[in-house]
Amino acid sequence: MTEDDARTVLRERLAELARLDALSEEGRAPVTLQQDSVGRLSRMDAMQQQTMAQAEERRRNAERTRIIAALARLDEREWGYCGTCGEEIAEGRLRNDPSVVQCLQCASARG
């Protein structure tokens, strides 16, 4: 994977994350249900849906952070090299996820 390819894939994924944020905005909003007209199970279900939407938002934010860091590594000409040992990261690993920061050996050692 070339640096240009990686940059394109990473930017496309950032755009997709922004689209998913917009779609799930309503699900992350505070749960406001009429206590007298909605049953307890409905309230619990709405709160569970909100919790799941918030967890998904946290996962998207973590991925966004990894992508932004990968784009910075591209700008600094450090992309494709392990942040731990400095060796090149295998092309297949980068093709699978261009935001990875460690080679397979270092990532495996980390557990």
N, C-alpha and C positions, 0 to 999 in steps of 0.2 A: 504494500500500500504506500503510495507516495504521500508526501506531506500535503500536497494540494487535495488529494482524495480524502485524507484524514480531516483536513479543515472543513471540507464540504460536508462530510458525514456528521461531524461534530456540530456544525452550525445548523444542519437540518434537524438534528436531535434537539437542540435548544429551542428551535421553532416549534417542534412537536410538544415539548414540555410546556411551553407557553400556551399552546392550544389546549392541552389537557388541564392546565391550571384554570383557564377560563371556563371550561366545561364543568369542572367540579367545584366552582366557587360557591354555588348554592348549597351543595352538600356539606360544606365546611362551616356554614353559617350557624350561629347559635340556634338551638332547638327551642322553638316557642310554640307550644301547643296549648289549646284551651283545656285546662285541667278538668272542667266539668263535662266536656263533650267528647273527649278522647280517652279511651281506656288506658290502663296502666301498661299493657303489653304494647300498644301502639307507641306510647311515649318511650318505652325501653327500646323498641325497634328503631325509632327515629334517633335516639341517642347513640345506639350502636352504629347506625349508618354514618352519623356525624364523626364518630371516633375512627371508623375505617377511612373516611374521606380525609381526615386530618393526618392519619398515618401515611396514606398514599402521598399527601402533599409533602410530608417530611422526606419520603423516599425520592420524590422528584427533586426536592431542594438539594439533597445529597448528590444526586446524579448531576444536577446543574453545576454544583461546586466542582465536581470531578471534571466536567467538560470544560469549564472556564479555566481550570488549572492546566488541562491538556492544551488548550488554545494558547495559553501563556508559554508553555514549554515549546510549542511550535514556533512562536515568535522569537524565543530565545535560542532556537536551534538545539534544544535539549530533548525534543520529543523522540521517542523510539529507544531511549536509553533508560535502563533501570535506575530509579532514584536511590536504590540501596547500594548496589554493587557497581553501577556504571556500565555494565555490559549491555549489548543490544538486546532489545526485547524481540522475541521471535515474530516474524511477519504474520503468521497465522493468528497469534494472540492479539496483535494490533488490529488485524482485519476484523476479528471478532468483537473487539472493544477498543477503539482508538484512544480511550481515555485512561487505559491502564497505566500505572506508574512503576510497576515492578515486573521483572522477568518471572517466569514460572518458578524457577528455583527459589528465589527470594520470597515470592508470595507463598510457596508451599512451606518454607521454613517458618514463616510467620504464623501459620496455622490458620 
